């Protein structure tokens, strides 16, 4: 059972990483898309159709600056509450998995 749960948590961790990445890629295409929370969410959840319940997707658009000037970036976070199939001593049966991807927005 431990092997099955490890494989499940690994697969879900990959899926939410892809979700965060795809949402950030969508939002980084333009300033208009960086504020399109519905489009970002839809793009992110396209990789999570087999997860139930679906991950929670959040996004924020922020400004930053460096030696080359100022820029806008988007951060997309995918969060999923993973529950093990079996109980294991000393290991919680529910763990929140979260991945955040940050990309610069094309202007």
Phi, psi and omega in degrees: 000325180298321179295319179296314180295321177298316179297321179295313181294324177296314180297318181291322177299319176296317181297317181286334173296315178296322178300310180298318180297312183294322176295318179293321178298316178299310183291337183276356184290329180194166177297323179296316181288335180292341178254003179274081185297327178293316178296319178297314180298314180298317179297319181293317184282353177299332179268004184236028183295336181266359179268134178223119358288164180287154178297157173271132182244130174228151180217148175222144176248130183225166177249150177212175176210155175214196183294341180266353179131194181265157181208165175245140177225158179242141173241127177241129180242131174248130182232138181218136177266108182268133177239130180289158176284317182245162175267138180234133181301131177080358180241128180295145181277344177233130181226133175274122177258139182215138176226138178235135176237134178242129177224148176285140181274131175291135182244000000 
